[in-house]
Amino acid sequence: MNGRKRHIVTDTLGLLLKVVVHEASLPDRLGAETVLIKVRAQYKRIKKIFADQGYTGRIIETVKRTFGWFGFYRRLAKDYERYPSHSEAFVYIAMSNIMLCRLSAG
């Protein structure tokens, strides 16, 4: 199967904390576990995470507007990158731009 999946963890404002990108053939549960392991290692104070309904089991509801913001960035609209790590980097770049624009407007 072609394509990629993005698994993100955001704060309550929809700002990105962590992203994991992998090939679309892997199940969502594996991607969710991977991103949660990374979040737990970096953000020790997080007590509760909500997940989308697509993640079954112990995982539960997410902030979807963040994925909508990705649509404003051409490199994220389609899968142009050869490596998942490059896709992850462009997600961080896009979210950095969004956060900087918010700071400068305030």
Backbone atoms as SQL, in Angstrom:
CREATE TABLE atoms (id INTEGER PRIMARY KEY, chain TEXT, resi INTEGER, resn TEXT, atom TEXT, x REAL, y REAL, z REAL);
INSERT INTO atoms VALUES
  (1, 'A', 1, 'MET', 'N', 0.839, -1.177, 0.000),
  (2, 'A', 1, 'MET', 'CA', 0.000, 0.000, 0.000),
  (3, 'A', 1, 'MET', 'C', 0.887, 1.245, 0.000),
  (4, 'A', 2, 'ASN', 'N', 0.555, 2.220, -0.829),
  (5, 'A', 2, 'ASN', 'CA', 1.301, 3.464, -0.886),
  (6, 'A', 2, 'ASN', 'C', 0.767, 4.453, 0.126),
  (7, 'A', 3, 'GLY', 'N', 1.583, 5.435, 0.441),
  (8, 'A', 3, 'GLY', 'CA', 1.138, 6.515, 1.306),
  (9, 'A', 3, 'GLY', 'C', 1.750, 6.457, 2.682),
  (10, 'A', 4, 'ARG', 'N', 1.415, 7.462, 3.450),
  (11, 'A', 4, 'ARG', 'CA', 1.932, 7.606, 4.796),
  (12, 'A', 4, 'ARG', 'C', 0.805, 7.935, 5.754),
  (13, 'A', 5, 'LYS', 'N', 1.027, 7.655, 7.011),
  (14, 'A', 5, 'LYS', 'CA', 0.105, 8.046, 8.070),
  (15, 'A', 5, 'LYS', 'C', 0.858, 8.940, 9.037),
  (16, 'A', 6, 'ARG', 'N', 0.158, 9.958, 9.509),
  (17, 'A', 6, 'ARG', 'CA', 0.724, 10.860, 10.513),
  (18, 'A', 6, 'ARG', 'C', -0.018, 10.666, 11.818),
  (19, 'A', 7, 'HIS', 'N', 0.741, 10.478, 12.878),
  (20, 'A', 7, 'HIS', 'CA', 0.171, 10.372, 14.220),
  (21, 'A', 7, 'HIS', 'C', 0.743, 11.539, 15.011),
  (22, 'A', 8, 'ILE', 'N', -0.140, 12.360, 15.560),
  (23, 'A', 8, 'ILE', 'CA', 0.317, 13.545, 16.276),
  (24, 'A', 8, 'ILE', 'C', -0.262, 13.583, 17.682),
  (25, 'A', 9, 'VAL', 'N', 0.459, 14.274, 18.548),
  (26, 'A', 9, 'VAL', 'CA', -0.037, 14.606, 19.874),
  (27, 'A', 9, 'VAL', 'C', 0.048, 16.116, 19.971),
  (28, 'A', 10, 'THR', 'N', -1.069, 16.743, 20.360),
  (29, 'A', 10, 'THR', 'CA', -1.125, 18.194, 20.474),
  (30, 'A', 10, 'THR', 'C', -1.538, 18.578, 21.893),
  (31, 'A', 11, 'ASP', 'N', -1.354, 19.860, 22.194),
  (32, 'A', 11, 'ASP', 'CA', -1.882, 20.361, 23.456),
  (33, 'A', 11, 'ASP', 'C', -3.348, 20.735, 23.243),
  (34, 'A', 12, 'THR', 'N', -3.963, 21.331, 24.233),
  (35, 'A', 12, 'THR', 'CA', -5.397, 21.646, 24.136),
  (36, 'A', 12, 'THR', 'C', -5.694, 22.743, 23.122),
  (37, 'A', 13, 'LEU', 'N', -4.683, 23.502, 22.695),
  (38, 'A', 13, 'LEU', 'CA', -4.856, 24.525, 21.662),
  (39, 'A', 13, 'LEU', 'C', -4.636, 23.969, 20.254),
  (40, 'A', 14, 'GLY', 'N', -4.250, 22.702, 20.171),
  (41, 'A', 14, 'GLY', 'CA', -3.982, 22.093, 18.871),
  (42, 'A', 14, 'GLY', 'C', -2.553, 22.279, 18.402),
  (43, 'A', 15, 'LEU', 'N', -1.690, 22.792, 19.274),
  (44, 'A', 15, 'LEU', 'CA', -0.285, 22.986, 18.910),
  (45, 'A', 15, 'LEU', 'C', 0.483, 21.691, 19.106),
  (46, 'A', 16, 'LEU', 'N', 1.330, 21.400, 18.156),
  (47, 'A', 16, 'LEU', 'CA', 2.019, 20.115, 18.078),
  (48, 'A', 16, 'LEU', 'C', 3.013, 19.896, 19.208),
  (49, 'A', 17, 'LEU', 'N', 2.947, 18.727, 19.818),
  (50, 'A', 17, 'LEU', 'CA', 3.946, 18.296, 20.782),
  (51, 'A', 17, 'LEU', 'C', 4.871, 17.250, 20.162),
  (52, 'A', 18, 'LYS', 'N', 4.289, 16.289, 19.436),
  (53, 'A', 18, 'LYS', 'CA', 5.081, 15.202, 18.855),
  (54, 'A', 18, 'LYS', 'C', 4.373, 14.658, 17.625),
  (55, 'A', 19, 'VAL', 'N', 5.146, 14.217, 16.636),
  (56, 'A', 19, 'VAL', 'CA', 4.603, 13.613, 15.413),
  (57, 'A', 19, 'VAL', 'C', 5.396, 12.354, 15.081),
  (58, 'A', 20, 'VAL', 'N', 4.706, 11.365, 14.561),
  (59, 'A', 20, 'VAL', 'CA', 5.329, 10.151, 14.030),
  (60, 'A', 20, 'VAL', 'C', 4.693, 9.890, 12.676),
  (61, 'A', 21, 'VAL', 'N', 5.537, 9.675, 11.659),
  (62, 'A', 21, 'VAL', 'CA', 5.062, 9.366, 10.305),
  (63, 'A', 21, 'VAL', 'C', 5.586, 7.981, 9.940),
  (64, 'A', 22, 'HIS', 'N', 4.698, 7.140, 9.385),
  (65, 'A', 22, 'HIS', 'CA', 5.113, 5.809, 8.936),
  (66, 'A', 22, 'HIS', 'C', 4.304, 5.408, 7.721),
  (67, 'A', 23, 'GLU', 'N', 4.689, 4.316, 7.089),
  (68, 'A', 23, 'GLU', 'CA', 3.977, 3.867, 5.888),
  (69, 'A', 23, 'GLU', 'C', 2.542, 3.483, 6.241),
  (70, 'A', 24, 'ALA', 'N', 1.664, 3.656, 5.278),
  (71, 'A', 24, 'ALA', 'CA', 0.232, 3.449, 5.502),
  (72, 'A', 24, 'ALA', 'C', -0.131, 1.988, 5.751),
  (73, 'A', 25, 'SER', 'N', 0.743, 1.065, 5.424),
  (74, 'A', 25, 'SER', 'CA', 0.430, -0.351, 5.604),
  (75, 'A', 25, 'SER', 'C', 0.482, -0.790, 7.067),
  (76, 'A', 26, 'LEU', 'N', 1.110, -0.002, 7.929),
  (77, 'A', 26, 'LEU', 'CA', 1.164, -0.348, 9.347),
  (78, 'A', 26, 'LEU', 'C', -0.135, 0.050, 10.035),
  (79, 'A', 27, 'PRO', 'N', -0.571, -0.705, 11.035),
  (80, 'A', 27, 'PRO', 'CA', -1.833, -0.378, 11.714),
  (81, 'A', 27, 'PRO', 'C', -1.719, 0.892, 12.561),
  (82, 'A', 28, 'ASP', 'N', -2.860, 1.577, 12.730),
  (83, 'A', 28, 'ASP', 'CA', -2.908, 2.810, 13.519),
  (84, 'A', 28, 'ASP', 'C', -2.437, 2.590, 14.950),
  (85, 'A', 29, 'ARG', 'N', -2.765, 1.458, 15.506),
  (86, 'A', 29, 'ARG', 'CA', -2.396, 1.177, 16.894),
  (87, 'A', 29, 'ARG', 'C', -0.879, 1.223, 17.085),
  (88, 'A', 30, 'LEU', 'N', -0.123, 0.700, 16.121),
  (89, 'A', 30, 'LEU', 'CA', 1.333, 0.717, 16.208),
  (90, 'A', 30, 'LEU', 'C', 1.857, 2.156, 16.163),
  (91, 'A', 31, 'GLY', 'N', 1.288, 2.979, 15.277),
  (92, 'A', 31, 'GLY', 'CA', 1.681, 4.380, 15.201),
  (93, 'A', 31, 'GLY', 'C', 1.357, 5.128, 16.480),
  (94, 'A', 32, 'ALA', 'N', 0.198, 4.842, 17.044),
  (95, 'A', 32, 'ALA', 'CA', -0.211, 5.490, 18.293),
  (96, 'A', 32, 'ALA', 'C', 0.726, 5.102, 19.436),
  (97, 'A', 33, 'GLU', 'N', 1.077, 3.840, 19.515),
  (98, 'A', 33, 'GLU', 'CA', 1.997, 3.399, 20.563),
  (99, 'A', 33, 'GLU', 'C', 3.345, 4.081, 20.416),
  (100, 'A', 34, 'THR', 'N', 3.828, 4.199, 19.187),
  (101, 'A', 34, 'THR', 'CA', 5.119, 4.833, 18.928),
  (102, 'A', 34, 'THR', 'C', 5.120, 6.289, 19.360),
  (103, 'A', 35, 'VAL', 'N', 4.084, 7.040, 18.962),
  (104, 'A', 35, 'VAL', 'CA', 4.039, 8.455, 19.321),
  (105, 'A', 35, 'VAL', 'C', 3.850, 8.633, 20.822),
  (106, 'A', 36, 'LEU', 'N', 3.082, 7.774, 21.457),
  (107, 'A', 36, 'LEU', 'CA', 2.879, 7.884, 22.900),
  (108, 'A', 36, 'LEU', 'C', 4.150, 7.569, 23.686),
  (109, 'A', 37, 'ILE', 'N', 4.935, 6.637, 23.215),
  (110, 'A', 37, 'ILE', 'CA', 6.222, 6.335, 23.854),
  (111, 'A', 37, 'ILE', 'C', 7.129, 7.559, 23.800),
  (112, 'A', 38, 'LYS', 'N', 7.153, 8.225, 22.640),
  (113, 'A', 38, 'LYS', 'CA', 7.980, 9.426, 22.492),
  (114, 'A', 38, 'LYS', 'C', 7.471, 10.569, 23.364),
  (115, 'A', 39, 'VAL', 'N', 6.162, 10.714, 23.450),
  (116, 'A', 39, 'VAL', 'CA', 5.580, 11.770, 24.281),
  (117, 'A', 39, 'VAL', 'C', 5.898, 11.513, 25.749),
  (118, 'A', 40, 'ARG', 'N', 5.720, 10.289, 26.177),
  (119, 'A', 40, 'ARG', 'CA', 5.976, 9.943, 27.587),
  (120, 'A', 40, 'ARG', 'C', 7.431, 10.208, 27.958),
  (121, 'A', 41, 'ALA', 'N', 8.356, 9.952, 27.034),
  (122, 'A', 41, 'ALA', 'CA', 9.782, 10.172, 27.312),
  (123, 'A', 41, 'ALA', 'C', 10.116, 11.658, 27.430),
  (124, 'A', 42, 'GLN', 'N', 9.444, 12.507, 26.676),
  (125, 'A', 42, 'GLN', 'CA', 9.776, 13.924, 26.657),
  (126, 'A', 42, 'GLN', 'C', 8.922, 14.773, 27.600),
  (127, 'A', 43, 'TYR', 'N', 7.646, 14.422, 27.753),
  (128, 'A', 43, 'TYR', 'CA', 6.720, 15.224, 28.552),
  (129, 'A', 43, 'TYR', 'C', 6.222, 14.403, 29.736),
  (130, 'A', 44, 'LYS', 'N', 6.954, 14.442, 30.811),
  (131, 'A', 44, 'LYS', 'CA', 6.656, 13.611, 31.988),
  (132, 'A', 44, 'LYS', 'C', 5.403, 14.051, 32.743),
  (133, 'A', 45, 'ARG', 'N', 4.999, 15.326, 32.593),
  (134, 'A', 45, 'ARG', 'CA', 3.885, 15.855, 33.390),
  (135, 'A', 45, 'ARG', 'C', 2.513, 15.588, 32.775),
  (136, 'A', 46, 'ILE', 'N', 2.443, 15.082, 31.562),
  (137, 'A', 46, 'ILE', 'CA', 1.149, 14.813, 30.930),
  (138, 'A', 46, 'ILE', 'C', 0.474, 13.643, 31.639),
  (139, 'A', 47, 'LYS', 'N', -0.743, 13.877, 32.080),
  (140, 'A', 47, 'LYS', 'CA', -1.491, 12.854, 32.825),
  (141, 'A', 47, 'LYS', 'C', -2.561, 12.172, 31.983),
  (142, 'A', 48, 'LYS', 'N', -3.141, 12.899, 31.009),
  (143, 'A', 48, 'LYS', 'CA', -4.262, 12.362, 30.245),
  (144, 'A', 48, 'LYS', 'C', -4.114, 12.734, 28.773),
  (145, 'A', 49, 'ILE', 'N', -4.379, 11.764, 27.908),
  (146, 'A', 49, 'ILE', 'CA', -4.342, 11.987, 26.464),
  (147, 'A', 49, 'ILE', 'C', -5.646, 11.464, 25.874),
  (148, 'A', 50, 'PHE', 'N', -6.279, 12.282, 25.037),
  (149, 'A', 50, 'PHE', 'CA', -7.486, 11.875, 24.336),
  (150, 'A', 50, 'PHE', 'C', -7.098, 11.484, 22.920),
  (151, 'A', 51, 'ALA', 'N', -7.757, 10.463, 22.365),
  (152, 'A', 51, 'ALA', 'CA', -7.415, 9.975, 21.028),
  (153, 'A', 51, 'ALA', 'C', -8.662, 9.850, 20.167),
  (154, 'A', 52, 'ASP', 'N', -8.454, 9.832, 18.865),
  (155, 'A', 52, 'ASP', 'CA', -9.530, 9.676, 17.898),
  (156, 'A', 52, 'ASP', 'C', -10.149, 8.288, 18.021),
  (157, 'A', 53, 'GLN', 'N', -11.371, 8.146, 17.543),
  (158, 'A', 53, 'GLN', 'CA', -12.082, 6.877, 17.636),
  (159, 'A', 53, 'GLN', 'C', -11.399, 5.757, 16.838),
  (160, 'A', 54, 'GLY', 'N', -10.575, 6.117, 15.858),
  (161, 'A', 54, 'GLY', 'CA', -9.868, 5.118, 15.065),
  (162, 'A', 54, 'GLY', 'C', -8.870, 4.308, 15.871),
  (163, 'A', 55, 'TYR', 'N', -8.455, 4.845, 17.004),
  (164, 'A', 55, 'TYR', 'CA', -7.534, 4.128, 17.875),
  (165, 'A', 55, 'TYR', 'C', -8.354, 3.352, 18.888),
  (166, 'A', 56, 'THR', 'N', -8.408, 2.056, 18.703),
  (167, 'A', 56, 'THR', 'CA', -9.213, 1.226, 19.595),
  (168, 'A', 56, 'THR', 'C', -8.388, 0.789, 20.797),
  (169, 'A', 57, 'GLY', 'N', -9.045, 0.235, 21.768),
  (170, 'A', 57, 'GLY', 'CA', -8.347, -0.236, 22.956),
  (171, 'A', 57, 'GLY', 'C', -8.321, 0.835, 24.024),
  (172, 'A', 58, 'ARG', 'N', -7.161, 0.997, 24.642),
  (173, 'A', 58, 'ARG', 'CA', -7.049, 1.936, 25.753),
  (174, 'A', 58, 'ARG', 'C', -6.925, 3.385, 25.295),
  (175, 'A', 59, 'ILE', 'N', -6.692, 3.592, 24.033),
  (176, 'A', 59, 'ILE', 'CA', -6.505, 4.951, 23.532),
  (177, 'A', 59, 'ILE', 'C', -7.888, 5.514, 23.142),
  (178, 'A', 60, 'ILE', 'N', -8.227, 6.888, 23.373),
  (179, 'A', 60, 'ILE', 'CA', -9.619, 7.427, 23.160),
  (180, 'A', 60, 'ILE', 'C', -9.790, 8.673, 22.284),
  (181, 'A', 61, 'GLU', 'N', -9.786, 10.554, 22.006),
  (182, 'A', 61, 'GLU', 'CA', -10.353, 11.640, 21.149),
  (183, 'A', 61, 'GLU', 'C', -9.328, 12.789, 20.953),
  (184, 'A', 62, 'THR', 'N', -9.022, 13.201, 19.774),
  (185, 'A', 62, 'THR', 'CA', -7.926, 14.161, 19.521),
  (186, 'A', 62, 'THR', 'C', -8.385, 15.496, 18.944),
  (187, 'A', 63, 'VAL', 'N', -7.485, 16.454, 18.896),
  (188, 'A', 63, 'VAL', 'CA', -7.762, 17.772, 18.307),
  (189, 'A', 63, 'VAL', 'C', -7.509, 17.661, 16.806),
  (190, 'A', 64, 'LYS', 'N', -8.589, 17.689, 15.991),
  (191, 'A', 64, 'LYS', 'CA', -8.458, 17.453, 14.554),
  (192, 'A', 64, 'LYS', 'C', -8.099, 18.700, 13.762),
  (193, 'A', 65, 'ARG', 'N', -8.273, 19.875, 14.329),
  (194, 'A', 65, 'ARG', 'CA', -8.007, 21.097, 13.571),
  (195, 'A', 65, 'ARG', 'C', -6.545, 21.198, 13.159),
  (196, 'A', 66, 'THR', 'N', -5.650, 20.554, 13.905),
  (197, 'A', 66, 'THR', 'CA', -4.234, 20.605, 13.567),
  (198, 'A', 66, 'THR', 'C', -3.984, 20.012, 12.194),
  (199, 'A', 67, 'PHE', 'N', -4.639, 18.901, 11.873),
  (200, 'A', 67, 'PHE', 'CA', -4.492, 18.312, 10.545),
  (201, 'A', 67, 'PHE', 'C', -5.017, 19.269, 9.479),
  (202, 'A', 68, 'GLY', 'N', -6.043, 20.020, 9.792),
  (203, 'A', 68, 'GLY', 'CA', -6.567, 21.024, 8.859),
  (204, 'A', 68, 'GLY', 'C', -5.547, 22.104, 8.560),
  (205, 'A', 69, 'TRP', 'N', -4.782, 22.499, 9.570),
  (206, 'A', 69, 'TRP', 'CA', -3.745, 23.517, 9.365),
  (207, 'A', 69, 'TRP', 'C', -2.668, 23.021, 8.410),
  (208, 'A', 70, 'PHE', 'N', -2.426, 21.713, 8.398),
  (209, 'A', 70, 'PHE', 'CA', -1.416, 21.158, 7.491),
  (210, 'A', 70, 'PHE', 'C', -1.770, 21.422, 6.030),
  (211, 'A', 71, 'GLY', 'N', -3.061, 21.526, 5.725),
  (212, 'A', 71, 'GLY', 'CA', -3.506, 21.766, 4.353),
  (213, 'A', 71, 'GLY', 'C', -3.019, 23.078, 3.771),
  (214, 'A', 72, 'PHE', 'N', -2.612, 24.024, 4.628),
  (215, 'A', 72, 'PHE', 'CA', -2.094, 25.308, 4.154),
  (216, 'A', 72, 'PHE', 'C', -0.647, 25.226, 3.690),
  (217, 'A', 73, 'TYR', 'N', -0.027, 24.074, 3.891),
  (218, 'A', 73, 'TYR', 'CA', 1.375, 23.886, 3.529),
  (219, 'A', 73, 'TYR', 'C', 1.477, 22.830, 2.435),
  (220, 'A', 74, 'ARG', 'N', 1.936, 23.276, 1.278),
  (221, 'A', 74, 'ARG', 'CA', 1.949, 22.418, 0.093),
  (222, 'A', 74, 'ARG', 'C', 2.717, 21.118, 0.309),
  (223, 'A', 75, 'ARG', 'N', 3.836, 21.179, 1.013),
  (224, 'A', 75, 'ARG', 'CA', 4.643, 19.982, 1.235),
  (225, 'A', 75, 'ARG', 'C', 3.909, 18.954, 2.096),
  (226, 'A', 76, 'LEU', 'N', 2.898, 19.382, 2.828),
  (227, 'A', 76, 'LEU', 'CA', 2.153, 18.451, 3.685),
  (228, 'A', 76, 'LEU', 'C', 0.833, 18.014, 3.061),
  (229, 'A', 77, 'ALA', 'N', 0.425, 18.693, 1.983),
  (230, 'A', 77, 'ALA', 'CA', -0.849, 18.372, 1.346),
  (231, 'A', 77, 'ALA', 'C', -0.797, 17.006, 0.664),
  (232, 'A', 78, 'LYS', 'N', 0.360, 16.660, 0.128),
  (233, 'A', 78, 'LYS', 'CA', 0.568, 15.354, -0.507),
  (234, 'A', 78, 'LYS', 'C', 1.838, 14.748, 0.040),
  (235, 'A', 79, 'ASP', 'N', 2.057, 13.494, -0.262),
  (236, 'A', 79, 'ASP', 'CA', 3.231, 12.779, 0.234),
  (237, 'A', 79, 'ASP', 'C', 4.380, 12.947, -0.761),
  (238, 'A', 80, 'TYR', 'N', 5.139, 14.035, -0.632),
  (239, 'A', 80, 'TYR', 'CA', 6.251, 14.308, -1.532),
  (240, 'A', 80, 'TYR', 'C', 7.566, 13.713, -1.044),
  (241, 'A', 81, 'GLU', 'N', 7.649, 13.404, 0.221),
  (242, 'A', 81, 'GLU', 'CA', 8.918, 13.021, 0.826),
  (243, 'A', 81, 'GLU', 'C', 9.214, 11.541, 0.652),
  (244, 'A', 82, 'ARG', 'N', 10.500, 11.238, 0.494),
  (245, 'A', 82, 'ARG', 'CA', 10.922, 9.858, 0.321),
  (246, 'A', 82, 'ARG', 'C', 10.993, 9.110, 1.650),
  (247, 'A', 83, 'TYR', 'N', 11.404, 9.826, 2.699),
  (248, 'A', 83, 'TYR', 'CA', 11.597, 9.193, 4.002),
  (249, 'A', 83, 'TYR', 'C', 10.612, 9.756, 5.029),
  (250, 'A', 84, 'PRO', 'N', 10.091, 8.897, 5.915),
  (251, 'A', 84, 'PRO', 'CA', 9.178, 9.382, 6.957),
  (252, 'A', 84, 'PRO', 'C', 9.797, 10.469, 7.834),
  (253, 'A', 85, 'SER', 'N', 11.089, 10.382, 8.101),
  (254, 'A', 85, 'SER', 'CA', 11.737, 11.395, 8.943),
  (255, 'A', 85, 'SER', 'C', 11.685, 12.778, 8.295),
  (256, 'A', 86, 'HIS', 'N', 11.735, 12.833, 6.958),
  (257, 'A', 86, 'HIS', 'CA', 11.613, 14.119, 6.253),
  (258, 'A', 86, 'HIS', 'C', 10.201, 14.665, 6.407),
  (259, 'A', 87, 'SER', 'N', 9.211, 13.790, 6.317),
  (260, 'A', 87, 'SER', 'CA', 7.822, 14.219, 6.510),
  (261, 'A', 87, 'SER', 'C', 7.617, 14.768, 7.913),
  (262, 'A', 88, 'GLU', 'N', 8.180, 14.092, 8.906),
  (263, 'A', 88, 'GLU', 'CA', 8.077, 14.567, 10.281),
  (264, 'A', 88, 'GLU', 'C', 8.712, 15.951, 10.419),
  (265, 'A', 89, 'ALA', 'N', 9.872, 16.148, 9.783),
  (266, 'A', 89, 'ALA', 'CA', 10.558, 17.442, 9.861),
  (267, 'A', 89, 'ALA', 'C', 9.697, 18.555, 9.271),
  (268, 'A', 90, 'PHE', 'N', 9.034, 18.289, 8.145),
  (269, 'A', 90, 'PHE', 'CA', 8.190, 19.324, 7.537),
  (270, 'A', 90, 'PHE', 'C', 6.955, 19.619, 8.384),
  (271, 'A', 91, 'VAL', 'N', 6.448, 18.644, 9.119),
  (272, 'A', 91, 'VAL', 'CA', 5.341, 18.903, 10.042),
  (273, 'A', 91, 'VAL', 'C', 5.818, 19.847, 11.145),
  (274, 'A', 92, 'TYR', 'N', 6.998, 19.579, 11.696),
  (275, 'A', 92, 'TYR', 'CA', 7.541, 20.462, 12.735),
  (276, 'A', 92, 'TYR', 'C', 7.797, 21.870, 12.191),
  (277, 'A', 93, 'ILE', 'N', 8.278, 21.980, 10.966),
  (278, 'A', 93, 'ILE', 'CA', 8.516, 23.297, 10.355),
  (279, 'A', 93, 'ILE', 'C', 7.202, 24.049, 10.197),
  (280, 'A', 94, 'ALA', 'N', 6.181, 23.373, 9.688),
  (281, 'A', 94, 'ALA', 'CA', 4.874, 24.016, 9.497),
  (282, 'A', 94, 'ALA', 'C', 4.296, 24.476, 10.832),
  (283, 'A', 95, 'MET', 'N', 4.366, 23.627, 11.846),
  (284, 'A', 95, 'MET', 'CA', 3.814, 24.000, 13.141),
  (285, 'A', 95, 'MET', 'C', 4.630, 25.109, 13.797),
  (286, 'A', 96, 'SER', 'N', 5.932, 25.140, 13.571),
  (287, 'A', 96, 'SER', 'CA', 6.753, 26.247, 14.077),
  (288, 'A', 96, 'SER', 'C', 6.306, 27.555, 13.446),
  (289, 'A', 97, 'ASN', 'N', 6.024, 27.518, 12.159),
  (290, 'A', 97, 'ASN', 'CA', 5.535, 28.713, 11.462),
  (291, 'A', 97, 'ASN', 'C', 4.189, 29.166, 12.032),
  (292, 'A', 98, 'ILE', 'N', 3.292, 28.235, 12.253),
  (293, 'A', 98, 'ILE', 'CA', 1.980, 28.564, 12.824),
  (294, 'A', 98, 'ILE', 'C', 2.143, 29.206, 14.203),
  (295, 'A', 99, 'MET', 'N', 2.992, 28.633, 15.035),
  (296, 'A', 99, 'MET', 'CA', 3.193, 29.166, 16.372),
  (297, 'A', 99, 'MET', 'C', 3.849, 30.544, 16.343),
  (298, 'A', 100, 'LEU', 'N', 4.816, 30.750, 15.444),
  (299, 'A', 100, 'LEU', 'CA', 5.463, 32.062, 15.326),
  (300, 'A', 100, 'LEU', 'C', 4.479, 33.122, 14.853),
  (301, 'A', 101, 'CYS', 'N', 3.611, 32.758, 13.912),
  (302, 'A', 101, 'CYS', 'CA', 2.596, 33.705, 13.432),
  (303, 'A', 101, 'CYS', 'C', 1.639, 34.089, 14.567),
  (304, 'A', 102, 'ARG', 'N', 1.284, 33.132, 15.395),
  (305, 'A', 102, 'ARG', 'CA', 0.409, 33.429, 16.539),
  (306, 'A', 102, 'ARG', 'C', 1.083, 34.360, 17.529),
  (307, 'A', 103, 'LEU', 'N', 2.379, 34.129, 17.780),
  (308, 'A', 103, 'LEU', 'CA', 3.103, 34.996, 18.705),
  (309, 'A', 103, 'LEU', 'C', 3.229, 36.415, 18.186),
  (310, 'A', 104, 'SER', 'N', 3.514, 36.546, 16.893),
  (311, 'A', 104, 'SER', 'CA', 3.698, 37.881, 16.316),
  (312, 'A', 104, 'SER', 'C', 2.374, 38.649, 16.223),
  (313, 'A', 105, 'ALA', 'N', 1.258, 37.936, 16.110),
  (314, 'A', 105, 'ALA', 'CA', -0.051, 38.586, 16.034),
  (315, 'A', 105, 'ALA', 'C', -0.512, 39.054, 17.409),
  (316, 'A', 106, 'GLY', 'N', -0.020, 38.404, 18.457),
  (317, 'A', 106, 'GLY', 'CA', -0.473, 38.704, 19.820),
  (318, 'A', 106, 'GLY', 'C', 0.285, 39.812, 20.405);
